[in-house]
Amino acid sequence: MIIRNRAQVEIAEIMHWYEEKENGLGNYFLLCLDASLEAMRRYPTAPRIIRHEYRRFFVRKFPVGVYYIVRNNRIFVDVVEPFPRDPSRLDEKLKS
């Protein structure tokens, strides 16, 4: 699995946002994200394609989606986005 730089930055921003809301919540988000990424590794093509070539996997217990592409049996995570967000903004991210 390859987590692109933009997705890494988004993960860090989301983690810090949750940590500011409640001490320890940011770390709990990371644990839930790790569990979701592991499930995604096991079943990468289970979610249907939603936009362009992208699939979406939700982070358990958090309103956050992980958008990724599967190519040549590899997973490329491009966007990690909290909900609700402006759909046109997400579309722009998935096109770039």
C-alpha angles and dihedrals in degrees: 000000000000118000107197122224095255091053091049090053091048091050091052092048093049092046091051091047091054092044090055090053094052133356109255095014092103091055090047088053089054091051091051091046091052091050090049092048090051090052089048090053090054096047107021097157097042095096113070122244107267106175130013102321094329128122124193128222119185124226108239115251093003131085092239130120127206112211117201147157127225113214128164090350091304127116119223114193109203107162135027108189133178120222138275101035134144106283092215090057090053090047090055091050092050092050095052 
